[in-house]
Amino acid sequence: MDNGVADLSLAHFTRANSVARDTFCKELIRRFQGDGFIVLRDHPVPSALVDGAKYSDIRAGDFLEQRLRDIGLLETAVPEGR
């Protein structure tokens, strides 16, 4: 996108092999950790739902991070001193 926000396509995950999926996940995590925001294209969510969402209520990053931990694509952080 030309507004400086990362623009990722979900098709790069859903229509890809395991190497490309891993690359997509790493890029997604990097963008969330760095910019804190992305634009996700090619997803199945209807525009009406997206347009009506209150962005202040969305915690997609937290949900995504936990899901990636659940499936083993993201390691759980170990608190300092352990």
HELIX and SHEET records of a PDB file:
HELIX    1   1 ALA A   11  THR A   14  1                                   4    
HELIX    2   2 SER A   18  GLY A   34  1                                  17    
HELIX    3   3 SER A   47  GLY A   52  1                                   6    
HELIX    4   4 TYR A   55  ASP A   57  5                                   3    
HELIX    5   5 ALA A   60  ASP A   70  1                                  11    
SHEET    1   A 2 ALA A   6  SER A   9  0                                        
SHEET    2   A 2 ILE A  38  ARG A  41  1                                        
END                                                                             
